[in-house]
Amino acid sequence: MGKSNDAMKKRKNRKSPSCQKLKNFTKRSLLYRHIVSIMAAKKRSKTGKRSNSQGMCFRQETSFNLGKTMVPLINGNEPSYDSTEHVYPSKFLIMCLNTIQNSLQNDGVLNIEDKPLFANAWGVEFWNYYSNGQDIMEKSGADSTREQIAWMASAAADTIARKEKEGLSFTGPFLLFLVPSQEKAFKVRQVWKPLETVGIYTLSLHSGTSIEHQIQRLKSSEPEFLVSTPERLLELLSLKAVNTSEVSFLVIDGLEAPFEGSYFDGIKSIRQFISGNPHTMSYPVKFNPALHA
């Protein structure tokens, strides 16, 4: 799925932020650093040994992820890094977060009184792991929130922008977000849509829309981000209507534990269409025995 000239130009023509916006980015960056230093100080002040359920610095094998080693992350409440190890986000990443926040507030999805997305504790912790190339497993037992979806999208957008400045180009989707339902796909798409203003396009794939229409959309939009249910994506892959071989960031939401069933089987099948070793973020939800009685 080659890039057309128009598609290659769409992110190169991003509008440069005004001087006032740059000043605001600098202020936000300083506030972000202050938040990180406070979290690191709290971490250093803790005494005694922590249990595995508390810590996030250890790694563990997970059968669902085809043997990949992942860092457990629990709501950003227990920072495991020292402030000297942290990679601070770029002005572009913060701009993406603010763009999403402003849009969601205008839509009434987020409250005006909510703290800025760039100050979200989970996001701070996620960014540390992501920027250091580590795979992550959310251990809270819940699916992704809008704030978390915003951070993952902004981090991916930042990587795309940075790689393009280095002269690299992408011939297919960079971020693939797998979801169990059409409703969750809509929620993810709602968070990502504002990034079209900086040249990052999203396509939502599910059974609620005809497959013919989605094939045309794939050809015309050449999206950087895909959010899809496994069933519909496998249909499109079988028709060679989409190329996921170069996916660099894979997010799996709503995977029920223990890891089995048609959703899990679909994810394993899709993984075979992805070359290399993409960043992986997973959201295994708690197993409900009543649903399997």
Summary of the structure (lengths in Angstrom):
residues: 293
radius of gyration: 19.1
end to end distance: 44.2
largest distance: 60.7
contacts: 890
relative contact order: 0.14
helix: 48%
strand: 13%
